[in-house]
């Protein structure tokens, strides 16, 4: 069933850059998150909101993320995304 996403960060050399990745587990559809201003929990939260705001409810069921500190504000993302089940 589409709508269950897995997220992660790819961090560049010397931790000077980062990009977020989202992959739908069923369709393998990929969304890249531009993190030009940093990889803090605030930056990741803000970068996640836009892609999920544009998805139909059936395609935004859950988000699973590795245990990184960048998802420490997952509750704020969940509220902003209208109830998607997110977590770190």
DSSP file (Angstrom, degrees, kcal/mol; ACC not computed):
  #  RESIDUE AA STRUCTURE BP1 BP2  ACC     N-H-->O    O-->H-N    N-H-->O    O-->H-N    TCO  KAPPA ALPHA  PHI   PSI    X-CA   Y-CA   Z-CA
    1    1 A X              0   0    0      0, 0.0     3,-0.5     0, 0.0    25,-0.2   0.000 360.0 360.0 360.0 124.9    0.0    0.0    0.0
    2    2 A X        +     0   0    0      1,-0.2    58,-0.1    24,-0.1     3,-0.1  -0.267 360.0  64.0 -67.7 156.6    1.5    3.3   -1.1
    3    3 A X        +     0   0    0     56,-0.3    59,-2.0     1,-0.3    58,-1.9   0.402  66.0 112.7 109.9  -0.5    1.9    6.1    1.4
    4    4 A X  E     -a   62   0A   0     -3,-0.5    21,-3.1    57,-0.2    22,-0.3  -0.924  50.1-167.9-106.7 115.2    4.4    4.6    3.8
    5    5 A X  E     -aB  63  24A   0     57,-2.7    59,-2.4    -2,-0.6     2,-0.4  -0.696  18.7-154.3-108.8 150.5    7.7    6.6    3.5
    6    6 A X  E     -aB  64  23A   0     17,-2.1    17,-2.3    -2,-0.3     2,-0.3  -0.993  19.2-166.7-121.5 132.2   11.2    6.0    4.8
    7    7 A X  E     +aB  65  22A   0     57,-3.0    59,-0.9    -2,-0.4     2,-0.3  -0.844  13.6 158.6-121.3 155.4   13.5    9.0    5.3
    8    8 A X  E     - B   0  21A   0     13,-1.8    13,-2.9    -2,-0.3     2,-0.4  -0.972  32.1-114.6-160.8 168.3   17.2    9.5    5.8
    9    9 A X  E     - B   0  20A   0     -2,-0.3     2,-0.6    11,-0.2    11,-0.2  -0.905  11.5-155.7-111.3 141.6   19.9   12.1    5.5
   10   10 A X  E     - B   0  19A   0      9,-2.7     9,-2.0    -2,-0.4     2,-0.5  -0.983  19.3-158.9-111.5 118.8   22.9   12.0    3.2
   11   11 A X  E     - B   0  18A   0     -2,-0.6     7,-0.3     7,-0.2     3,-0.1  -0.853   8.6-134.0-106.3 131.7   25.7   14.1    4.7
   12   12 A X    >   -     0   0    0      5,-3.2     3,-2.1    -2,-0.5     4,-0.1  -0.094  45.1 -57.3 -75.7 176.0   28.5   15.5    2.6
   13   13 A X  G >  S+     0   0    0      1,-0.3     3,-1.3     2,-0.2    -1,-0.2  -0.271 126.1   6.3 -57.1 131.9   32.2   15.5    3.3
   14   14 A X  G 3  S-     0   0    0      1,-0.2    -1,-0.3    -3,-0.1    -2,-0.1   0.646 118.4 -85.7  68.8  15.5   33.1   17.2    6.5
   15   15 A X  G <  S+     0   0    0     -3,-2.1    -1,-0.2     2,-0.1    -2,-0.2   0.763  95.6 130.9  56.8  27.7   29.4   17.5    7.4
   16   16 A X    <   +     0   0    0     -3,-1.3     2,-0.3     1,-0.1    -2,-0.1   0.657  69.3  21.9 -85.0 -15.0   29.3   20.8    5.3
   17   17 A X        -     0   0    0     -4,-0.1    -5,-3.2    -5,-0.1     2,-0.3  -0.970  63.3-175.9-146.6 161.0   26.3   19.8    3.3
   18   18 A X  E     -B   11   0A   0     17,-0.4    17,-0.7    -2,-0.3     2,-0.4  -0.992   8.9-164.1-155.8 153.9   23.3   17.5    3.5
   19   19 A X  E     -BC  10  34A   0     -9,-2.0    -9,-2.7    -2,-0.3     2,-0.3  -0.995  19.3-134.6-138.0 141.5   20.3   16.3    1.6
   20   20 A X  E     -BC   9  33A   0     13,-2.1    13,-3.2    -2,-0.4     2,-0.4  -0.727  16.8-156.0 -95.0 146.7   17.2   14.5    2.8
   21   21 A X  E     -BC   8  32A   0    -13,-2.9   -13,-1.8    -2,-0.3     2,-0.4  -0.969   9.2-172.8-123.0 139.5   15.8   11.5    1.1
   22   22 A X  E     -BC   7  31A   0      9,-2.3     9,-2.6    -2,-0.4     2,-0.4  -1.000   6.2-175.9-127.4 130.4   12.2   10.2    1.2
   23   23 A X  E     -BC   6  30A   0    -17,-2.3   -17,-2.1    -2,-0.4     2,-0.4  -0.989  24.8-132.6-129.7 124.7   11.3    6.9   -0.5
   24   24 A X  E  >  -B    5   0A   0      5,-2.5     4,-1.9    -2,-0.4   -19,-0.2  -0.628  19.5-141.1 -71.5 128.1    7.8    5.5   -0.7
   25   25 A X  T  4 S+     0   0    0    -21,-3.1    -1,-0.1    -2,-0.4   -20,-0.1   0.766  93.6  35.8 -67.2 -26.8    8.2    1.8    0.4
   26   26 A X  T  4 S+     0   0    0    -22,-0.3    -1,-0.2   -25,-0.2   -24,-0.1   0.916 129.0  27.6 -91.7 -52.0    5.7    0.4   -2.2
   27   27 A X  T  4 S-     0   0    0      2,-0.1    -2,-0.2   -26,-0.1     3,-0.1   0.676  91.4-134.8 -86.5 -17.5    6.2    2.6   -5.3
   28   28 A X     <  +     0   0    0     -4,-1.9     2,-0.2     1,-0.2    -3,-0.1   0.657  44.4 164.3  66.2  18.5    9.8    3.5   -4.6
   29   29 A X        -     0   0    0     -5,-0.1    -5,-2.5    -6,-0.1     2,-0.4  -0.479  25.6-146.7 -63.4 134.1    9.0    7.1   -5.6
   30   30 A X  E     -C   23   0A   0     -7,-0.2     2,-0.4    -2,-0.2    -7,-0.2  -0.892  18.3-173.2-114.2 136.2   11.8    9.3   -4.3
   31   31 A X  E     -C   22   0A   0     -9,-2.6    -9,-2.3    -2,-0.4     2,-0.4  -0.997  13.0-151.4-123.2 130.1   11.6   12.9   -3.0
   32   32 A X  E     -C   21   0A   0     -2,-0.4     2,-0.6   -11,-0.2   -11,-0.2  -0.860   8.4-144.1-102.0 137.5   14.8   14.8   -2.3
   33   33 A X  E     -C   20   0A   0    -13,-3.2   -13,-2.1    -2,-0.4     2,-0.5  -0.889  11.1-137.3-104.4 119.7   14.8   17.5    0.4
   34   34 A X  E     +C   19   0A   0     -2,-0.6     2,-0.2   -15,-0.2     3,-0.2  -0.649  22.3 180.0 -76.2 120.4   16.9   20.5   -0.2
   35   35 A X    >   +     0   0    0    -17,-0.7     3,-0.8    -2,-0.5   -17,-0.4  -0.517  20.9 149.2-120.4  61.5   18.7   21.4    3.0
   36   36 A X  T 3  S+     0   0    0      1,-0.2    -1,-0.1    -2,-0.2     3,-0.1   0.786  72.2  48.1 -66.6 -29.2   20.7   24.5    1.9
   37   37 A X  T 3  S-     0   0    0      1,-0.3     2,-0.2    -3,-0.2    -1,-0.2   0.480 122.9 -70.9 -95.8  -2.5   20.6   26.1    5.4
   38   38 A X    <   -     0   0    0     -3,-0.8    -1,-0.3   -20,-0.2   -20,-0.1  -0.789  36.4 -94.6 139.2 178.1   21.7   23.2    7.5
   39   39 A X        +     0   0    0     -2,-0.2    -1,-0.1    -3,-0.1   -20,-0.0   0.031  67.3 133.0-121.1  24.7   20.6   19.8    8.8
   40   40 A X  S  > S-     0   0    0      1,-0.1     4,-2.5    -3,-0.1     5,-0.2  -0.197  74.4-100.7 -68.9 168.5   19.2   20.8   12.2
   41   41 A X  H  > S+     0   0    0      1,-0.2     4,-2.4     2,-0.2     5,-0.2   0.849 124.6  53.4 -60.7 -33.9   15.9   19.4   13.4
   42   42 A X  H  > S+     0   0    0      2,-0.2     4,-2.3     1,-0.2    -1,-0.2   0.914 109.5  47.3 -67.2 -42.5   14.3   22.7   12.5
   43   43 A X  H  > S+     0   0    0      2,-0.2     4,-2.1     1,-0.2    -2,-0.2   0.912 114.2  46.3 -65.9 -42.9   15.6   22.6    8.9
   44   44 A X  H  X S+     0   0    0     -4,-2.5     4,-1.9     2,-0.2    -2,-0.2   0.929 111.4  52.1 -66.3 -44.9   14.6   19.0    8.4
   45   45 A X  H  X S+     0   0    0     -4,-2.4     4,-1.4    25,-0.2     3,-0.2   0.942 112.4  45.6 -54.4 -49.8   11.1   19.7    9.8
   46   46 A X  H  X S+     0   0    0     -4,-2.3     4,-0.8     1,-0.2    -1,-0.2   0.875 111.5  51.9 -64.4 -37.9   10.6   22.7    7.5
   47   47 A X  H  X S+     0   0    0     -4,-2.1     4,-0.7     1,-0.2    -1,-0.2   0.806 109.0  51.8 -69.7 -28.6   11.9   20.7    4.5
   48   48 A X  H  X S+     0   0    0     -4,-1.9     4,-1.5    -3,-0.2     5,-0.2   0.803  96.5  68.0 -76.3 -30.3    9.5   17.8    5.1
   49   49 A X  H  X S+     0   0    0     -4,-1.4     4,-2.0     1,-0.2    -1,-0.2   0.914  95.5  52.0 -61.8 -47.2    6.3   19.9    5.4
   50   50 A X  H  X S+     0   0    0     -4,-0.8     4,-1.2     1,-0.2    -1,-0.2   0.927 108.2  48.1 -60.9 -49.8    6.1   21.0    1.8
   51   51 A X  H  < S+     0   0    0     -4,-0.7     3,-0.3     1,-0.2     4,-0.2   0.894 116.5  44.1 -59.8 -37.8    6.3   17.6    0.1
   52   52 A X  H >< S+     0   0    0     -4,-1.5     3,-0.9     1,-0.2    -1,-0.2   0.778 103.9  63.9 -78.4 -25.7    3.7   16.1    2.4
   53   53 A X  H 3< S+     0   0    0     -4,-2.0    -1,-0.2     1,-0.2    -2,-0.2   0.828 103.3  50.0 -64.4 -30.7    1.4   19.1    2.1
   54   54 A X  T 3< S+     0   0    0     -4,-1.2     2,-0.3    -3,-0.3    -1,-0.2   0.496  93.1  95.4 -87.7  -3.5    0.9   18.4   -1.6
   55   55 A X  S <  S-     0   0    0     -3,-0.9     5,-0.1    -4,-0.2     2,-0.1  -0.637  79.7-112.4 -90.5 144.8    0.2   14.6   -1.2
   56   56 A X    >   -     0   0    0     -2,-0.3     3,-2.0     1,-0.1     4,-0.2  -0.394  36.7-108.0 -63.3 151.4   -3.3   13.1   -1.0
   57   57 A X  G >  S+     0   0    0      1,-0.3     3,-1.6     2,-0.2    -1,-0.1   0.842 119.0  59.6 -53.2 -38.0   -4.1   11.7    2.4
   58   58 A X  G 3  S+     0   0    0      1,-0.3    -1,-0.3     2,-0.1     3,-0.3   0.702 106.3  48.3 -66.4 -18.5   -3.8    8.1    1.0
   59   59 A X  G <  S+     0   0    0     -3,-2.0   -56,-0.3     1,-0.2    -1,-0.3   0.246 106.6  58.0-105.7  12.1   -0.2    8.8   -0.1
   60   60 A X    <   +     0   0    0     -3,-1.6    -1,-0.2    -4,-0.2   -56,-0.1  -0.488  62.3 129.9-136.8  64.3    0.9   10.3    3.3
   61   61 A X  S    S-     0   0    0    -58,-1.9    24,-1.4     1,-0.3     2,-0.3   0.892  71.8 -11.3 -88.3 -43.8    0.2    7.5    5.8
   62   62 A X  E     -ad   4  85A   0    -59,-2.0   -57,-2.7    22,-0.2     2,-0.4  -0.990  48.1-150.8-156.1 159.5    3.4    7.3    7.7
   63   63 A X  E     -ad   5  86A   0     22,-2.7    24,-0.6    -2,-0.3     2,-0.5  -0.988   9.9-166.8-136.5 125.5    7.1    8.3    7.8
   64   64 A X  E     -ad   6  87A   0    -59,-2.4   -57,-3.0    -2,-0.4     2,-0.3  -0.951  12.0-179.6-113.2 132.1    9.9    6.3    9.4
   65   65 A X  E     -a    7   0A   0     22,-1.0   -57,-0.2    -2,-0.5    -2,-0.0  -0.944  32.4-100.1-130.8 148.9   13.2    7.9   10.0
   66   66 A X        -     0   0    0    -59,-0.9     2,-1.9    -2,-0.3     5,-0.1  -0.132  52.5 -88.4 -60.1 167.7   16.5    6.7   11.4
   67   67 A X  S    S+     0   0    0      3,-0.1     2,-0.2     2,-0.0    -1,-0.1  -0.206  78.1 140.3 -78.0  47.3   17.2    7.5   15.0
   68   68 A X    >   -     0   0    0     -2,-1.9     3,-1.6     1,-0.1    -3,-0.0  -0.594  63.4-122.6 -92.2 154.8   19.0   10.9   14.2
   69   69 A X  G >  S+     0   0    0      1,-0.3     3,-1.9    -2,-0.2     4,-0.1   0.674 102.6  81.4 -67.2 -16.0   18.6   14.1   16.2
   70   70 A X  G 3  S+     0   0    0      1,-0.3     3,-0.3     2,-0.1    -1,-0.3   0.678  91.3  51.3 -64.6 -15.4   17.4   15.8   13.0
   71   71 A X  G X  S+     0   0    0     -3,-1.6     3,-1.6     1,-0.2    -1,-0.3   0.132  71.4 112.3-105.7  20.5   13.9   14.3   13.7
   72   72 A X  T <  S+     0   0    0     -3,-1.9     3,-0.3     1,-0.3    -1,-0.2   0.672  78.1  53.5 -67.4 -14.1   13.7   15.5   17.3
   73   73 A X  T >>  +     0   0    0     -3,-0.3     4,-1.7     1,-0.2     3,-0.7  -0.051  68.9 125.1-106.5  31.0   10.9   17.9   16.2
   74   74 A X  H <>  +     0   0    0     -3,-1.6     4,-2.9     1,-0.3     5,-0.2   0.823  67.6  61.0 -61.2 -31.4    8.8   15.1   14.5
   75   75 A X  H 3> S+     0   0    0     -3,-0.3     4,-1.9     2,-0.2    -1,-0.3   0.872 104.6  48.8 -63.9 -35.4    5.8   16.0   16.6
   76   76 A X  H <> S+     0   0    0     -3,-0.7     4,-2.3     2,-0.2    -1,-0.2   0.892 112.0  48.7 -69.9 -39.9    5.8   19.5   15.0
   77   77 A X  H  X S+     0   0    0     -4,-1.7     4,-2.4     2,-0.2    -2,-0.2   0.928 109.7  52.8 -62.5 -44.6    6.1   18.0   11.6
   78   78 A X  H  <>S+     0   0    0     -4,-2.9     5,-2.6     1,-0.2     6,-0.4   0.909 111.4  45.8 -58.4 -44.0    3.2   15.6   12.3
   79   79 A X  H ><5S+     0   0    0     -4,-1.9     3,-1.1     1,-0.2    -1,-0.2   0.919 114.7  47.0 -65.2 -44.0    1.0   18.5   13.4
   80   80 A X  H 3<5S+     0   0    0     -4,-2.3    -2,-0.2     1,-0.2    -1,-0.2   0.806 108.8  55.5 -68.6 -29.7    1.9   20.6   10.4
   81   81 A X  T 3<5S-     0   0    0     -4,-2.4    -1,-0.2    -5,-0.2    -2,-0.2   0.370 120.0-106.4 -87.2   5.4    1.4   17.7    8.0
   82   82 A X  T < 5S-     0   0    0     -3,-1.1    -3,-0.2     1,-0.2    -2,-0.1   0.797  78.7 -39.1  78.1  28.4   -2.2   17.1    9.2
   83   83 A X  S   <S+     0   0    0     -5,-2.6    -1,-0.2     1,-0.3    -4,-0.1   0.475  80.3 158.0 105.7   2.1   -1.7   14.0   11.2
   84   84 A X        -     0   0    0     -6,-0.4     2,-1.0    -7,-0.2    -1,-0.3  -0.320  51.4-112.5 -54.9 141.7    0.8   11.9    9.3
   85   85 A X  E     +d   62   0A   0    -24,-1.4   -22,-2.7   -25,-0.1     2,-0.3  -0.697  51.4 168.0 -82.3 105.2    2.4    9.4   11.7
   86   86 A X  E     +d   63   0A   0     -2,-1.0     2,-0.3   -24,-0.2   -22,-0.1  -0.784   2.8 148.9-116.6 160.4    6.0   10.5   11.8
   87   87 A X  E      d   64   0A   0    -24,-0.6   -22,-1.0    -2,-0.3   -15,-0.1  -0.966 360.0 360.0-179.6 165.5    8.8    9.6   14.1
   88   88 A X              0   0    0     -2,-0.3   -20,-0.1   -24,-0.1   -17,-0.1   0.410 360.0 360.0-108.6 360.0   12.5    9.1   14.6
